[in-house]
Amino acid sequence: MSSKICSVPFKGTKEQEAQLKAIIDSLRDQRGCLMPIMQKAQGIYGYLPIEVQTFIADELNIPLEKVYGVATFYSQFSLYPKGEYKISVCLGTACYVKGSGDVYEKLMEKLGIAGGECTADGKFSLDACRCIGACGLAPVMTINDDVYGKLTVDKLDEILAKYN
């Protein structure tokens, strides 16, 4: 079980809750409805905070542990919001052997977050990914749609400064 605590407060709206309730009501009688409901919930909120997981569990009259278990088992689900700037560091073989692991570690240190998390101000989120198909530029990271190749830890301050 993860011991990480989300430092970004949940900002769900009544409209989002009503939208999710309508989805649950439309799917609740279907066998295997939990996954589609959770996928749609993540589409509404962008992630699955404990408040949303609890709502789903209560509405379906199932244990919260079941919802949490699905949310943490499948990599498509995120328990944390994504930042305004989504940083993704390739840890595929070509990038990793050229130092992307060091880049990823340094970004965690600089941003004060672990992989999969979002900074408290909601500005940056950090994730690892596998090959993005830019092996010739290894090591590579993306920030939203911007691609940065031939990275070194020395270049990170300059790159991050563009987003501050």
Backbone as CSV, one residue per row, in Angstrom:
resi,resn,N_x,N_y,N_z,CA_x,CA_y,CA_z,C_x,C_y,C_z
1,MET,0.841,-1.174,0.000,0.000,0.000,0.000,0.882,1.232,0.000
2,SER,0.537,2.220,-0.792,1.309,3.447,-0.907,1.138,4.292,0.337
3,SER,2.226,4.921,0.779,2.148,5.798,1.933,2.214,7.260,1.531
4,LYS,2.212,7.521,0.222,2.275,8.892,-0.257,0.970,9.605,0.071
5,ILE,1.073,10.872,0.407,-0.099,11.688,0.681,-0.135,12.799,-0.360
6,CYS,-1.299,12.997,-0.953,-1.449,14.024,-1.975,-1.431,15.387,-1.310
7,SER,-0.527,16.260,-1.754,-0.407,17.581,-1.158,-1.258,18.624,-1.878
8,VAL,-1.929,18.231,-2.943,-2.804,19.149,-3.671,-4.231,18.889,-3.199
9,PRO,-4.912,19.929,-2.670,-6.265,19.697,-2.160,-7.244,19.316,-3.275
10,PHE,-8.197,18.452,-2.934,-9.221,18.021,-3.883,-10.145,19.192,-4.172
11,LYS,-10.410,19.424,-5.452,-11.232,20.566,-5.853,-12.401,20.127,-6.724
12,GLY,-13.038,19.028,-6.350,-14.184,18.553,-7.115,-15.374,19.485,-6.971
13,THR,-16.180,19.543,-8.020,-17.363,20.405,-8.016,-18.633,19.567,-7.906
14,LYS,-19.735,20.221,-7.574,-21.031,19.538,-7.521,-21.425,19.049,-8.915
15,GLU,-21.032,19.792,-9.954,-21.330,19.386,-11.330,-20.605,18.086,-11.679
16,GLN,-19.323,17.999,-11.272,-18.570,16.772,-11.517,-19.195,15.595,-10.767
17,GLU,-19.576,15.839,-9.527,-20.202,14.778,-8.733,-21.507,14.316,-9.381
18,ALA,-22.318,15.256,-9.874,-23.578,14.904,-10.532,-23.312,14.101,-11.807
19,GLN,-22.276,14.490,-12.536,-21.906,13.767,-13.755,-21.500,12.333,-13.416
20,LEU,-20.680,12.173,-12.385,-20.249,10.841,-11.974,-21.437,10.021,-11.470
21,LYS,-22.335,10.632,-10.707,-23.510,9.910,-10.202,-24.358,9.400,-11.363
22,ALA,-24.522,10.221,-12.395,-25.308,9.804,-13.563,-24.653,8.608,-14.256
23,ILE,-23.330,8.631,-14.345,-22.602,7.513,-14.958,-22.774,6.247,-14.127
24,ILE,-22.623,6.389,-12.817,-22.784,5.228,-11.931,-24.199,4.665,-12.063
25,ASP,-25.194,5.562,-12.055,-26.581,5.113,-12.168,-26.835,4.372,-13.479
26,SER,-26.173,4.818,-14.549,-26.399,4.185,-15.852,-25.672,2.840,-15.989
27,LEU,-24.623,2.628,-15.205,-23.813,1.412,-15.346,-23.937,0.419,-14.194
28,ARG,-24.504,0.837,-13.081,-24.453,0.030,-11.849,-25.002,-1.385,-11.990
29,ASP,-25.964,-1.598,-12.872,-26.557,-2.932,-13.013,-25.810,-3.829,-13.987
30,GLN,-24.768,-3.308,-14.604,-23.982,-4.111,-15.541,-22.894,-4.867,-14.776
31,ARG,-22.722,-6.101,-15.144,-21.657,-6.894,-14.535,-20.302,-6.277,-14.924
32,GLY,-19.385,-6.186,-13.980,-18.066,-5.627,-14.256,-18.076,-4.127,-14.465
33,CYS,-18.999,-3.431,-13.822,-19.144,-1.985,-14.051,-18.071,-1.138,-13.372
34,LEU,-17.349,-1.691,-12.412,-16.398,-0.881,-11.643,-15.327,-0.238,-12.520
35,MET,-14.684,-1.019,-13.377,-13.617,-0.453,-14.230,-14.140,0.673,-15.122
36,PRO,-15.226,0.477,-15.866,-15.711,1.570,-16.712,-16.094,2.813,-15.899
37,ILE,-16.656,2.604,-14.716,-17.015,3.747,-13.865,-15.748,4.489,-13.433
38,MET,-14.733,3.741,-13.031,-13.491,4.375,-12.602,-12.807,5.092,-13.766
39,GLN,-12.856,4.514,-14.959,-12.268,5.171,-16.133,-12.986,6.480,-16.427
40,LYS,-14.301,6.457,-16.353,-15.070,7.674,-16.613,-14.846,8.703,-15.497
41,ALA,-14.720,8.229,-14.263,-14.446,9.136,-13.144,-13.101,9.830,-13.337
42,GLN,-12.098,9.063,-13.762,-10.791,9.683,-14.006,-10.880,10.684,-15.159
43,GLY,-11.722,10.401,-16.146,-11.941,11.349,-17.230,-12.559,12.647,-16.732
44,ILE,-13.432,12.556,-15.761,-14.098,13.740,-15.202,-13.137,14.554,-14.342
45,TYR,-12.419,13.874,-13.456,-11.587,14.564,-12.469,-10.113,14.678,-12.867
46,GLY,-9.666,13.833,-13.795,-8.265,13.832,-14.186,-7.421,12.867,-13.366
47,TYR,-7.978,12.378,-12.287,-7.312,11.418,-11.403,-8.365,10.852,-10.463
48,LEU,-7.978,9.919,-9.585,-8.928,9.286,-8.671,-8.526,9.529,-7.217
49,PRO,-8.821,10.720,-6.703,-8.500,10.981,-5.295,-9.376,10.120,-4.386
50,ILE,-9.006,10.037,-3.132,-9.735,9.199,-2.171,-11.194,9.628,-2.081
51,GLU,-11.473,10.906,-2.242,-12.860,11.386,-2.174,-13.713,10.767,-3.283
52,VAL,-13.145,10.643,-4.478,-13.865,10.059,-5.612,-13.985,8.548,-5.429
53,GLN,-12.922,7.916,-4.958,-12.981,6.477,-4.700,-14.057,6.160,-3.661
54,THR,-14.127,6.977,-2.618,-15.126,6.781,-1.564,-16.536,6.956,-2.117
55,PHE,-16.729,7.956,-2.959,-18.031,8.196,-3.576,-18.460,6.987,-4.404
56,ILE,-17.548,6.474,-5.210,-17.844,5.296,-6.041,-18.196,4.097,-5.161
57,ALA,-17.393,3.855,-4.135,-17.641,2.728,-3.228,-19.006,2.859,-2.561
58,ASP,-19.313,4.043,-2.075,-20.598,4.263,-1.405,-21.768,4.072,-2.366
59,GLU,-21.643,4.623,-3.559,-22.723,4.521,-4.546,-22.952,3.083,-5.005
60,LEU,-21.878,2.308,-5.110,-22.004,0.913,-5.555,-22.185,-0.055,-4.385
61,ASN,-22.118,0.486,-3.162,-22.242,-0.325,-1.955,-21.211,-1.460,-1.942
62,ILE,-19.961,-1.074,-2.230,-18.850,-2.019,-2.177,-17.781,-1.441,-1.256
63,PRO,-16.881,-2.272,-0.739,-15.839,-1.758,0.148,-14.885,-0.799,-0.595
64,LEU,-14.496,0.250,0.079,-13.525,1.198,-0.469,-12.248,0.462,-0.875
65,GLU,-11.872,-0.569,-0.116,-10.665,-1.333,-0.410,-10.698,-1.936,-1.818
66,LYS,-11.880,-2.307,-2.280,-11.999,-2.889,-3.616,-11.698,-1.823,-4.677
67,VAL,-12.257,-0.641,-4.501,-12.014,0.453,-5.444,-10.537,0.834,-5.415
68,TYR,-9.986,0.978,-4.214,-8.571,1.336,-4.065,-7.675,0.262,-4.676
69,GLY,-8.030,-0.981,-4.495,-7.245,-2.084,-5.057,-7.179,-2.019,-6.573
70,VAL,-8.307,-1.724,-7.206,-8.330,-1.588,-8.666,-7.518,-0.360,-9.085
71,ALA,-7.698,0.745,-8.358,-7.004,1.998,-8.700,-5.489,1.860,-8.603
72,THR,-5.021,1.069,-7.659,-3.576,0.932,-7.482,-2.984,-0.215,-8.295
73,PHE,-3.820,-1.148,-8.748,-3.321,-2.271,-9.534,-3.077,-1.887,-10.989
74,TYR,-3.990,-1.132,-11.573,-3.901,-0.800,-12.995,-3.177,0.525,-13.201
75,SER,-2.157,0.503,-14.065,-1.332,1.696,-14.275,-2.079,2.829,-14.978
76,GLN,-3.221,2.541,-15.573,-3.980,3.602,-16.244,-4.588,4.588,-15.252
77,PHE,-4.679,4.188,-13.980,-5.287,5.060,-12.980,-4.222,5.824,-12.207
78,SER,-4.551,7.061,-11.873,-3.650,7.884,-11.078,-4.376,8.343,-9.821
79,LEU,-3.706,8.238,-8.687,-4.265,8.711,-7.423,-3.924,10.174,-7.183
80,TYR,-3.122,10.731,-8.065,-2.647,12.094,-7.889,-2.984,12.936,-9.108
81,PRO,-3.265,14.215,-8.878,-3.562,15.077,-10.028,-2.316,15.285,-10.877
82,LYS,-2.522,15.653,-12.091,-1.413,16.002,-12.975,-1.233,17.513,-12.904
83,GLY,0.014,17.946,-13.033,0.305,19.361,-12.956,-0.022,20.091,-14.245
84,GLU,0.049,21.394,-14.154,-0.106,22.230,-15.343,0.942,21.822,-16.383
85,TYR,2.130,21.486,-15.885,3.212,21.012,-16.747,3.510,19.560,-16.387
86,LYS,3.210,18.668,-17.303,3.388,17.236,-17.085,4.753,16.817,-17.608
87,ILE,5.643,16.470,-16.676,6.993,16.048,-17.039,7.014,14.525,-17.096
88,SER,7.538,14.008,-18.190,7.665,12.565,-18.350,9.088,12.258,-18.791
89,VAL,9.780,11.451,-18.011,11.164,11.085,-18.312,11.170,9.648,-18.829
90,CYS,11.773,9.454,-19.993,11.860,8.113,-20.569,12.896,7.296,-19.799
91,LEU,12.455,6.155,-19.312,13.364,5.232,-18.638,13.529,3.945,-19.447
92,GLY,13.240,4.025,-20.750,13.467,2.898,-21.646,14.961,2.621,-21.731
93,THR,15.315,1.509,-22.305,16.702,1.049,-22.294,17.688,2.074,-22.843
94,ALA,17.450,2.614,-24.040,18.400,3.554,-24.646,18.579,4.789,-23.769
95,CYS,17.484,5.317,-23.261,17.576,6.503,-22.407,18.227,6.181,-21.066
96,TYR,17.858,5.033,-20.509,18.382,4.682,-19.197,19.895,4.505,-19.215
97,VAL,20.413,3.821,-20.236,21.857,3.606,-20.279,22.616,4.908,-20.525
98,LYS,21.919,5.927,-21.024,22.563,7.221,-21.246,22.283,8.222,-20.119
99,GLY,21.684,7.749,-19.004,21.583,8.599,-17.814,20.218,9.136,-17.444
100,SER,19.145,8.622,-18.031,17.826,9.174,-17.691,17.438,8.894,-16.240
101,GLY,17.964,7.824,-15.659,17.690,7.543,-14.249,18.201,8.668,-13.364
102,ASP,19.387,9.191,-13.681,19.943,10.319,-12.922,19.087,11.571,-13.097
103,VAL,18.612,11.794,-14.322,17.755,12.944,-14.610,16.467,12.835,-13.788
104,TYR,15.871,11.655,-13.786,14.628,11.423,-13.048,14.832,11.655,-11.553
105,GLU,15.912,11.112,-11.010,16.222,11.300,-9.583,16.413,12.782,-9.254
106,LYS,17.130,13.508,-10.110,17.398,14.930,-9.878,16.109,15.733,-9.950
107,LEU,15.202,15.376,-10.874,13.916,16.076,-10.959,13.092,15.851,-9.690
108,MET,13.103,14.636,-9.155,12.383,14.381,-7.903,12.935,15.263,-6.788
109,GLU,14.250,15.367,-6.754,14.898,16.196,-5.735,14.537,17.676,-5.924
110,LYS,14.671,18.175,-7.150,14.406,19.595,-7.429,12.948,19.976,-7.199
111,LEU,12.028,19.086,-7.568,10.605,19.395,-7.441,10.051,19.033,-6.070
112,GLY,10.783,18.222,-5.321,10.337,17.826,-3.987,9.165,16.850,-4.023
113,ILE,9.087,16.060,-5.076,8.010,15.080,-5.210,8.593,13.751,-5.687
114,ALA,7.825,12.694,-5.513,8.198,11.387,-6.044,7.521,11.211,-7.396
115,GLY,7.938,10.204,-8.129,7.294,9.902,-9.397,5.816,9.647,-9.194
116,GLY,5.001,10.142,-10.112,3.558,9.989,-10.020,2.873,11.075,-9.230
117,GLU,3.660,11.953,-8.615,3.081,13.005,-7.789,3.069,14.350,-8.509
118,CYS,2.429,15.306,-7.841,2.283,16.671,-8.345,2.778,17.628,-7.264
119,THR,3.435,18.705,-7.672,3.892,19.693,-6.688,2.680,20.324,-6.008
120,ALA,2.879,20.801,-4.788,1.779,21.352,-3.987,1.081,22.515,-4.676
121,ASP,1.814,23.261,-5.508,1.200,24.389,-6.209,0.468,23.974,-7.484
122,GLY,0.514,22.659,-7.792,-0.167,22.160,-8.977,0.538,22.477,-10.286
123,LYS,1.760,22.978,-10.201,2.473,23.403,-11.411,3.091,22.240,-12.184
124,PHE,3.794,21.342,-11.490,4.498,20.244,-12.153,4.038,18.891,-11.624
125,SER,3.924,17.933,-12.515,3.789,16.535,-12.113,4.906,15.778,-12.817
126,LEU,5.304,14.669,-12.220,6.450,13.916,-12.734,6.092,12.445,-12.873
127,ASP,6.363,11.911,-14.040,6.141,10.497,-14.293,7.308,9.935,-15.082
128,ALA,7.495,8.636,-14.953,8.446,7.912,-15.797,7.637,7.261,-16.905
129,CYS,8.247,7.077,-18.044,7.589,6.356,-19.125,8.607,5.426,-19.766
130,ARG,8.132,4.589,-20.615,9.022,3.737,-21.392,9.218,4.400,-22.742
131,CYS,9.817,3.759,-23.656,10.246,4.346,-24.929,9.204,5.260,-25.569
132,ILE,9.641,6.472,-25.944,8.765,7.391,-26.668,9.154,7.483,-28.138
133,GLY,10.119,6.666,-28.541,10.501,6.617,-29.946,11.492,7.675,-30.372
134,ALA,12.214,8.243,-29.418,13.220,9.254,-29.738,14.586,8.783,-29.242
135,CYS,14.886,7.530,-29.468,16.103,6.908,-28.930,17.380,7.607,-29.394
136,GLY,17.361,8.188,-30.580,18.526,8.907,-31.086,18.847,10.156,-30.292
137,LEU,17.860,10.630,-29.498,18.057,11.820,-28.668,18.287,11.461,-27.203
138,ALA,18.451,10.200,-26.903,18.560,9.731,-25.519,19.653,10.458,-24.746
139,PRO,19.352,10.725,-23.468,18.097,10.547,-22.747,17.095,11.676,-23.051
140,VAL,15.812,11.334,-22.984,14.742,12.233,-23.396,13.724,12.425,-22.278
141,MET,13.171,13.651,-22.204,12.007,13.904,-21.365,11.077,14.827,-22.131
142,THR,9.816,14.773,-21.763,8.846,15.695,-22.334,8.250,16.521,-21.207
143,ILE,7.904,17.747,-21.553,7.095,18.585,-20.673,5.925,19.016,-21.539
144,ASN,4.758,18.464,-21.215,3.579,18.574,-22.071,3.976,18.122,-23.475
145,ASP,3.910,18.996,-24.478,4.235,18.583,-25.847,5.673,18.916,-26.255
146,ASP,6.448,19.498,-25.347,7.833,19.859,-25.656,8.753,18.668,-25.371
147,VAL,9.654,18.381,-26.310,10.590,17.258,-26.165,11.996,17.801,-25.930
148,TYR,12.667,17.263,-24.921,14.043,17.650,-24.605,14.920,16.408,-24.696
149,GLY,15.927,16.469,-25.549,16.805,15.332,-25.749,18.237,15.626,-25.366
150,LYS,19.031,14.564,-25.353,20.439,14.637,-24.961,20.582,15.356,-23.616
151,LEU,19.718,14.966,-22.690,19.645,15.598,-21.375,20.827,15.263,-20.489
152,THR,21.144,16.212,-19.644,22.035,15.978,-18.511,21.398,16.687,-17.330
153,VAL,21.772,16.308,-16.129,21.202,16.959,-14.955,21.547,18.445,-14.943
154,ASP,22.662,18.827,-15.568,23.074,20.233,-15.608,22.100,21.113,-16.390
155,LYS,21.321,20.527,-17.291,20.400,21.298,-18.129,19.025,21.498,-17.485
156,LEU,18.757,20.834,-16.377,17.411,20.841,-15.807,16.964,22.214,-15.307
157,ASP,17.833,22.942,-14.622,17.443,24.271,-14.107,17.016,25.183,-15.251
158,GLU,17.788,25.189,-16.323,17.486,26.035,-17.470,16.144,25.633,-18.114
159,ILE,15.899,24.331,-18.216,14.660,23.853,-18.825,13.474,24.198,-17.923
160,LEU,13.564,23.915,-16.636,12.462,24.196,-15.719,12.160,25.688,-15.629
161,ALA,13.165,26.521,-15.756,12.982,27.964,-15.689,12.020,28.467,-16.778
162,LYS,11.957,27.778,-17.904,11.050,28.166,-18.981,9.575,28.056,-18.564
163,TYR,9.306,27.295,-17.536,7.929,27.017,-17.117,7.562,27.717,-15.820
164,ASN,8.437,28.531,-15.304,8.153,29.257,-14.053,7.688,30.666,-14.309
